[in-house]
């Protein structure tokens, strides 16, 4: 069996699992963050959890890039930089903005770790080894699909990172507990960080114009869509003065 055949089997199996995951998360809140409850097994330090589960996505992509038998091109280098702009930050910078007092269920860390191993394999092997030989050549950087995708990616990236910053800036040193987020897109939706991440990977799917990009976008929506709805419901139930005009995920719509 060739690697491409194995790749297709993994791709289709985990794409089907994304649909199942979405249906489960519609009814059961993923047990981490404000939705973490007893009964999900042991907990681990929040910062360590983020580093452990996200670092493979950064490190493995470097591995797939440098171990490819194909010569690197300007396009594959730019795509690598785009990927690392998110995952190097998510694995090695973002965790240190989190509270040291919070803990995450080990089961969610392991599931995120599994997803990052599979997803990075799907992305990395396609981009650097399995895509058609001439697909990501230097001319790809001038292709309208790449240009549009890169602009969408950057837009989502800015929304995601700024929204994460607004959340981390809510509490002053020594403060704990949850507050109503303010500023930016938080005036319109409860989860602009998730909205931004969806836009980011929509841009990635356009910029790579690949089944791998579609795979990641589907998984992002399956995971973060139900969680955004759960967050919005939690805010509305927890804070009597929560703004009634805010939507959960998409301004003015959802």
N, C-alpha and C positions, 0 to 999 in steps of 0.2 A: 504494500500500500504506500503510495507516494505521500509526501508531506502535504501537498495540496489537498488530497483526499481527506487526510486527518484534519486538516485545517477546516474544511467544509463541514465535517461531522461536528467538530467542536463549536463552530460558528452557529450552525442550525440548532444544536442542542441547547446552547446557552441563550440563543434568541428566544426559543420556546420557553426557557426558564424565566426570561425577563417578563413574559406575559403572565406566567404563573405568579411571579413575585409581585407584580402590579396588583393582581386580584387579591392576593393575601394581604398586602399592605393597605388596600382599601378598607379592610375590616379589622386589621390588627396593626396598631401603631408599632413601628420599629422601636425596640426597647433601648434607646440610648438618648442622652441629653435629658430634656424635661420629661420625656416619656419613659425613662428607665424606671423599672419597678423590680421588687424582689421576685425571685422565682425563675430568673433567667441564668442562674449559675454565678460563678465568681466574677468579681469586678476587678479592673486594673486601672492604673493611673491614666488620666485622660491624655496627658501629653505623650506618654509612652505609647498609648494606643494609636494615636494619630501617626506618630513616626513609624511604628511597626507596620501599620496597614498601608501607608501611602508611599514609603520609601521604595518598595519594589517597583512601583510604576515609573519612578525616576531612574533607578539604577538599571532595571531590565531594558528600558528603552535605549540607554547608552550601549548596553551589551548587544542588542539586535543591530544597532547602527554600526558599531565597530567590528562585529563578527560577520557581517554580510560579505558574501563573495563578490557582490557588485560594487563598483566604484561609487563613492559618494558624489552627489551632484549638488549644485547650489540649492535646488528645490528640496532635496531630502534634508540638507543641513538646516534650511529655514524651517521646515516642518518639525525637525528635532528641537529647534530652539522654541518654537511655539508650544510644543508639548512640555518641555522643561520649564517654561515660564509659569506654567500652572503647577506641575507636580513637584519640582524642586522647591517651590514656595510652599506648597501644601504639606510636604514632608518635613522640611528642615527650617522653615521660618514660622509658618502659621501656628504650629503647636505651642510655640512659646508666647503666643498672645492669649492662650487659654488659661483658665483658672487651674491652679495646682490642686485645688481641693475637690475637683470633680472626678468622677470615675466612670468608666464605660464597661458594659458587660463584655466579658471575654468572647462570648459567642458572636457578637456583632463585629468585633475586631477580626475574628477568624473568617467570617463571611466576607468582610470587606477585603481582607487579604487575598482570599480565593478569587474574588472578582478582579482585583487588580492584577493578579498573575495572569488570569485568562484574558482580560481585556488588553493588557500590554502585549501579550503574545499576538492577539488578533491584529492590533494596530501595527506593532513593530515588524512582524514578519511580512505583512502585506506591503507596508511602505518601502522596506529596504530589501526584500527578497522575492516576494510572490507577485507583486503587481507586474503588469506587462513591462517588458524591458525598457521601452522608451517613454514610459508614461510620465515619470517625474524627472524629465530632463530640464535643462536650464530654461527652455521656452515655457515651461509650466508656470513660472513666476509671472509671466505676462498674460497668462490665460485668464479670461474674465471670471471663470469659476474660482480660480485661486484668489484673485483680487477681491471679489465679492466675499468669498468665504473668510479671507483674512480680516476684512473690515468688520464682518459680523463677529468673528472670534474676538477681536480687540474690544468691540463694544460690550460683549458679554463679559469679558475679562474685567473691564473697568467696573461694570455694574457689580459683579461678584465681589471683587476685592474691596471696593468702596463700602459695600453693604456689610461685609465682614468687619471692616474697620469701625463702622458705626455701631455694630453690636459690641465689639470689644471696648469701645469708648463709653458705653453706657454706665459702667460702674467705676466709681472712684476707688483708689487703693483701699483695701480693707472691706469694701462693700461686697455683699453676696445677694443671691436671689435674682429673680427675673423682674424686668421692667418693660414698659412699653417703648419699643424703638421709635425714634423720631429722626426726621431728616431724610433727604434724598427720596428714593422710591418707597421708603417706608411710609410716606404720607399717602401712598396709593395702594400698596399691597403689604401683606404681612411677611412675605418671604422673598424680597428682591435678591437676596444672595442665591437662592435656588433658581429664580428666574434668570439671573445673570449666568449661572452655570449652564442652564439649558441653552441659552443663546450661544455661549462659548462653544459647546459641542455641536450645535447646529452649524456654526461657522466652520468648525473642524470638518464636519461631514461634507460641506460644500468645498472647502479648500483642498481636501484630499480626493473628493469625488469618488468615493470608494464604498464598498460594502462594509469595510471596517469602520468607517466613519458613521454609517447608518447604525451599525451595531451599538456603538457607544451612545449615540443619541437616544436610541430606543431604551437602553438601560438607564440612562440619566432620567428620562421621563418616567419610567416605571418605578424608579427608586424615589425621586424627589417630588413627583407630582402628588402622590398620596400623603407624603410627609408634610408638604406645604399645607394641604387641606387640614391635616391633624394639628399643625401649629396654629393655623387660623382659628380653628375651633377651640383650642386650648386658650389662646389669648382672649377670645370673646367670652369664654366661661370664667376665666380667672380675674379679668379686670372689668368691672361694671362700666367704667368710663372708656372702654376701648372704642376707638373711632368706628362708627357704623358704616362709613362710606368706604372703608378699606376692603379690597378683595384679598383673596388668599395668595394668588400666584401671578395672574395676568391683569394688568391695570384695566379697570372698567369692565372686565369680562368674567373672570373666574376668581 
